[in-house]
């Protein structure tokens, strides 16, 4: 298990300051969203492996995963070392507003043996637009506990949904585990069965 000073350094290395929303205010009308499809090796279609809900102040929405885990070592099958989950969601936006994803906060749980490592990376895109770049966050072993990572988009680079159009948001997340030189079992997961282990997408609002 890592000492507190090393854990703190790992967490701080993946955290960055939030950005201000381009809009003067967020919509007052309650935002809703619908998950249209869920698929991937980390969340097979037809299983209740992911859900989402919007914050009461319309500033973000949270994705809750179940059993989204990558494993390596200790006899784990090679296919378990890389898991992905793609969610297609429609955000219902009030008239006169549009949104972008300004920041994403990832949290999960991991157990990594000495010599092992893990990776989390994700991106998103609106249907009909190019995907954003994948941002990698790596975690070396030994480690046992909650991991955290954040991706932040600069204001000038925000990609907004087209005004007046219903465009689904596609979210692609990936977890990888690498046993490396270790002999034991290691894993990294995003699983809401652990307290406070969720992925939070922060909105940037803009008037149309």
C-alpha positions as CSV (number, residue, x, y, z in Angstrom):
1,X,0.0,0.0,0.0
2,X,1.3,3.5,-0.8
3,X,2.1,5.9,1.9
4,X,-0.1,9.0,2.2
5,X,2.5,11.3,0.7
6,X,2.9,9.2,-2.5
7,X,-0.9,8.8,-2.9
8,X,-1.3,12.6,-2.5
9,X,1.3,13.2,-5.2
10,X,-0.5,10.8,-7.6
11,X,-3.9,12.4,-7.1
12,X,-2.5,16.0,-7.4
13,X,-0.8,15.1,-10.7
14,X,-4.1,14.4,-12.3
15,X,-6.1,17.3,-10.9
16,X,-6.4,20.7,-12.6
17,X,-8.3,23.9,-12.0
18,X,-11.9,24.2,-13.2
19,X,-12.9,26.5,-16.0
20,X,-15.6,29.2,-15.9
21,X,-18.7,28.6,-18.0
22,X,-19.1,30.9,-21.1
23,X,-22.7,31.5,-20.1
24,X,-23.8,34.1,-17.6
25,X,-26.1,31.6,-15.9
26,X,-27.3,28.0,-16.1
27,X,-30.8,27.2,-17.3
28,X,-33.4,27.5,-14.5
29,X,-35.6,24.7,-16.1
30,X,-34.7,21.3,-14.8
31,X,-32.5,19.4,-17.2
32,X,-33.2,15.7,-17.9
33,X,-31.3,13.1,-19.8
34,X,-32.0,9.7,-21.4
35,X,-29.5,6.9,-21.8
36,X,-30.1,5.5,-25.3
37,X,-27.6,2.7,-25.6
38,X,-24.9,1.1,-23.4
39,X,-22.3,-1.2,-24.9
40,X,-18.8,-2.5,-24.5
41,X,-16.8,-5.2,-22.9
42,X,-17.0,-3.4,-19.5
43,X,-20.8,-2.9,-19.8
44,X,-22.3,-5.6,-22.1
45,X,-25.6,-4.7,-23.8
46,X,-28.7,-5.9,-22.1
47,X,-27.2,-5.6,-18.6
48,X,-28.0,-3.0,-15.9
49,X,-24.4,-1.8,-15.8
50,X,-24.7,2.0,-16.0
51,X,-27.1,4.8,-15.1
52,X,-27.0,8.6,-14.9
53,X,-28.7,11.5,-13.2
54,X,-28.5,15.3,-13.4
55,X,-27.5,17.5,-10.5
56,X,-30.3,19.6,-9.0
57,X,-28.6,22.8,-10.0
58,X,-28.1,21.8,-13.7
59,X,-24.3,22.2,-13.4
60,X,-23.4,18.5,-14.1
61,X,-24.5,14.9,-14.5
62,X,-23.2,11.8,-12.9
63,X,-22.6,8.4,-14.5
64,X,-22.8,5.4,-12.2
65,X,-21.1,2.2,-13.4
66,X,-21.5,-1.3,-12.1
67,X,-18.8,-4.0,-12.4
68,X,-16.7,-2.0,-14.9
69,X,-13.4,-3.6,-14.0
70,X,-10.1,-4.5,-15.7
71,X,-7.9,-7.2,-14.2
72,X,-4.5,-8.6,-14.8
73,X,-2.2,-11.2,-13.1
74,X,-3.2,-14.0,-10.7
75,X,-4.6,-16.1,-13.5
76,X,-7.0,-13.4,-14.9
77,X,-7.8,-14.1,-18.6
78,X,-6.0,-11.8,-21.1
79,X,-9.3,-10.3,-22.3
80,X,-9.9,-9.0,-18.8
81,X,-6.9,-6.6,-19.0
82,X,-8.8,-4.1,-21.2
83,X,-12.4,-3.1,-20.7
84,X,-14.4,-0.3,-22.4
85,X,-17.8,1.1,-22.0
86,X,-19.6,3.4,-24.5
87,X,-22.7,5.3,-23.4
88,X,-25.0,7.2,-25.8
89,X,-27.1,9.8,-23.9
90,X,-29.5,12.5,-25.0
91,X,-29.5,15.6,-22.8
92,X,-32.8,17.5,-23.0
93,X,-31.8,21.2,-23.1
94,X,-34.2,24.1,-22.6
95,X,-34.9,26.3,-25.6
96,X,-32.3,29.1,-26.0
97,X,-29.4,27.2,-24.5
98,X,-26.8,24.7,-25.6
99,X,-24.0,23.0,-23.7
100,X,-20.5,21.6,-23.8
101,X,-18.6,19.3,-21.4
102,X,-16.1,21.6,-19.6
103,X,-14.7,19.1,-17.1
104,X,-14.9,15.5,-16.2
105,X,-14.0,14.1,-12.8
106,X,-13.2,10.3,-12.7
107,X,-13.1,8.3,-9.5
108,X,-12.6,4.6,-9.0
109,X,-11.1,1.9,-6.9
110,X,-7.9,-0.1,-7.6
111,X,-5.6,-2.7,-6.2
112,X,-2.2,-2.8,-7.9
113,X,0.6,-5.1,-6.9
114,X,4.2,-3.9,-6.8
115,X,5.4,-3.9,-10.4
116,X,1.8,-3.6,-11.9
117,X,0.2,-0.6,-13.4
118,X,-3.2,0.6,-14.6
119,X,-4.6,3.2,-17.0
120,X,-7.9,5.1,-17.4
121,X,-8.7,7.1,-20.5
122,X,-11.9,8.5,-22.0
123,X,-13.3,10.8,-24.6
124,X,-16.7,12.0,-25.8
125,X,-18.3,13.5,-28.9
126,X,-21.7,14.7,-30.2
127,X,-23.2,12.6,-32.9
128,X,-21.9,14.0,-36.2
129,X,-18.8,15.6,-34.7
130,X,-15.2,14.4,-34.3
131,X,-14.3,12.7,-31.0
132,X,-12.3,14.7,-28.5
133,X,-8.7,13.5,-27.8
134,X,-8.3,10.8,-25.3
135,X,-6.5,11.9,-22.1
136,X,-4.6,9.1,-20.4
137,X,-4.2,8.8,-16.6
138,X,-1.7,6.1,-15.4
139,X,-1.4,4.7,-11.9
140,X,1.7,2.7,-10.8
141,X,1.7,0.0,-8.2
142,X,1.8,-0.7,-5.3
143,X,-1.5,1.0,-4.7
144,X,-4.8,0.1,-2.9
145,X,-7.7,2.6,-2.6
146,X,-9.7,5.2,-4.4
147,X,-8.0,6.8,-7.4
148,X,-9.0,10.2,-8.9
149,X,-8.4,12.0,-12.2
150,X,-9.8,15.0,-14.0
151,X,-9.9,16.2,-17.6
152,X,-10.5,19.9,-18.2
153,X,-11.2,21.6,-21.6
154,X,-10.0,25.2,-22.1
155,X,-12.7,27.7,-22.8
156,X,-11.5,28.3,-26.4
157,X,-11.6,24.6,-27.1
158,X,-15.1,23.8,-25.8
159,X,-17.2,21.8,-28.3
160,X,-20.9,22.8,-28.0
161,X,-23.9,20.9,-29.2
162,X,-25.5,22.7,-32.2
163,X,-28.2,25.1,-31.1
164,X,-31.7,24.0,-31.7
165,X,-30.8,20.4,-32.5
166,X,-31.0,17.2,-30.6
167,X,-27.6,15.6,-30.7
168,X,-26.7,12.6,-28.7
169,X,-23.6,12.7,-26.5
170,X,-21.3,9.6,-26.9
171,X,-19.1,8.9,-23.9
172,X,-16.3,6.4,-24.3
173,X,-14.4,5.2,-21.2
174,X,-11.6,2.6,-21.1
175,X,-9.8,0.8,-18.2
176,X,-6.6,-1.2,-18.6
177,X,-4.6,-3.3,-16.1
178,X,-1.1,-4.5,-16.6
179,X,0.5,-7.1,-14.3
180,X,4.0,-6.0,-15.3
181,X,6.6,-7.8,-13.2
182,X,4.1,-8.7,-10.4
183,X,2.8,-12.2,-9.8
184,X,-0.3,-11.3,-7.9
185,X,-3.7,-10.1,-9.0
186,X,-4.3,-6.4,-9.8
187,X,-7.4,-4.5,-10.9
188,X,-8.8,-1.1,-11.6
189,X,-12.5,-0.3,-11.6
190,X,-15.2,2.3,-11.8
191,X,-17.9,0.7,-9.7
192,X,-20.6,2.6,-7.8
193,X,-20.8,-0.1,-5.2
194,X,-17.9,1.6,-3.6
195,X,-18.9,4.9,-1.9
196,X,-18.3,8.1,-3.9
197,X,-17.0,6.2,-6.9
198,X,-18.7,7.9,-9.8
199,X,-17.9,9.9,-12.9
200,X,-19.1,13.5,-13.0
201,X,-19.5,15.5,-16.2
202,X,-19.6,19.3,-15.7
203,X,-21.6,21.4,-18.1
204,X,-20.5,24.7,-19.7
205,X,-23.7,26.5,-20.8
206,X,-24.1,29.0,-23.6
207,X,-27.1,31.0,-24.8
208,X,-28.1,30.5,-28.5
